[in-house]
Amino acid sequence: MKEFEYAAAASVDEAVSLLAAHGPRAKILSGGTDILVQLREGLREADLVLDVKRIPELTALEFDSARGLLLGAATPCYRIYEHEQVKRAYPALADAARIIGGWQIQTRASVGGNLCNSSPAADTIPALIAHAAVCHIAGPDGRRSVRAAEFCTAPGKNVLGRGELLVALEFPPPVPRSGARYLRFIPRNEMDIAVAGAGVWVRLDPTGQQIEEARIGLAAVAPTPLEATEVAAWLAGRPATPESFAEAGRMAQAIARPITDMRGTAEYRRHLVAVLTRRALADAVGRARGVG
Ligand SMILES: Cc1cc2nc3c(=O)[nH]c(=O)nc-3n(C[C@H](O)[C@H](O)[C@H](O)COP(=O)(O)OP(=O)(O)OC[C@H]3O[C@@H](n4cnc5c(N)ncnc54)[C@H](O)[C@@H]3O)c2cc1C
């Protein structure tokens, strides 16, 4: 591995000025489970590796049932699924956090790092889309916010500009009669990258029989994680039945633009995304009804 300098910023302002001073040769380090591997394998190069875990805002986890969740970008995954209220309020996020690598990886890997690495197959991004997360970004021109659904722009690329870093992810407060689920398919039981994934969120009507609102995020079936807005819009007002879930799965299949690679063919991914969307919807509805 090529030698680099290491610095640990104590504040967002310090991180922004170090990034501005070093330009693209500075790389941010959160949990390091992607970036250290990439540096070691020569896929990325850095003169400066900037650790952001000492910045309190970046490792925060603040939950309030009226205000929602503020999750620091570098907060490790285990803190999400070990937090009983957060796990109940944002179940698709907890599903995704619990399957990233093994538990050793989960003690380091962050949702912010997963998002900033911007892999089309990243597990947390469909869950961020499903839970309507918003990204808070800081940079030389101040602060701005972007919907998580619009953060990734191409494989490994995102909206972050020169000198910018992701500070936190904000999630709206939980609402009654809602449920969510993230499911992925991998060839082995663990420690693999999704061949396809689906994160869904639903809100039911007071009878619990009809879907009032839905959001769906899909992984590994397009160059970026996909927000399936057409499918979500179609589901609003439909009965929460296996027939609706199956039709939504077929619609998700129709908007998927997968590639063929060593993990699976495009045709296989299209098949999987229909199955995963259907099953994730059934599970999310079950959770909204207080089952599962
Ligand atoms: C054994 C193993 C298993 C894995 N399994 C999975 C899996 O099942 N599913 C999955 O999705 N991923 C998996 N991964 C990939 C990785 O663990 C995740 O993507 C993880 O969430 C990355 O988080 P991190 O905090 O380690 O990020 P880092 O490696 O620290 O950073 C990742 C990228 O984001 C940038 N970055 C980090 N933080 C910020 C910030 N605040 N602002 C701007 N840029 C930032 C970094 O510069 C780097 O480019 C696995 C990795 C390993 C090594």
The ligand as an ORCA input file, in Angstrom:
! r2SCAN-3c Opt
* xyz 0 1
  C     -15.899     -8.483      4.796
  C     -16.782     -7.386      4.260
  C     -18.137     -7.630      4.075
  C     -18.975     -6.626      3.572
  N     -20.294     -6.895      3.428
  C     -21.120     -5.958      2.923
  C     -22.501     -6.239      2.759
  O     -22.990     -7.322      3.082
  N     -23.287     -5.248      2.244
  C     -22.802     -4.010      1.903
  O     -23.570     -3.164      1.453
  N     -21.487     -3.724      2.070
  C     -20.638     -4.659      2.564
  N     -19.296     -4.377      2.725
  C     -18.788     -3.054      2.364
  C     -18.660     -2.082      3.553
  O     -18.543     -2.734      4.787
  C     -19.859     -1.108      3.620
  O     -20.001     -0.398      2.401
  C     -19.725     -0.122      4.815
  O     -21.008      0.302      5.187
  C     -18.840      1.067      4.541
  O     -18.818      1.883      5.709
  P     -17.457      2.399      6.352
  O     -17.838      3.255      7.503
  O     -16.534      1.281      6.637
  O     -16.902      3.287      5.148
  P     -15.401      3.686      4.744
  O     -14.691      2.513      4.204
  O     -14.759      4.432      5.847
  O     -15.750      4.718      3.564
  C     -16.404      4.265      2.387
  C     -16.327      5.358      1.306
  O     -17.106      6.485      1.687
  C     -16.273      7.643      1.873
  N     -16.788      8.257      3.083
  C     -16.923      7.675      4.292
  N     -17.514      8.508      5.149
  C     -17.757      9.648      4.466
  C     -18.364     10.886      4.829
  N     -18.838     11.102      6.060
  N     -18.478     11.843      3.884
  C     -18.007     11.614      2.610
  N     -17.409     10.484      2.224
  C     -17.297      9.495      3.152
  C     -14.858      7.112      2.003
  O     -13.879      8.058      1.605
  C     -14.919      5.904      1.084
  O     -14.797      6.312     -0.258
  C     -18.426     -5.362      3.230
  C     -17.048     -5.113      3.423
  C     -16.233     -6.108      3.936
  C     -14.780     -5.795      4.143
*
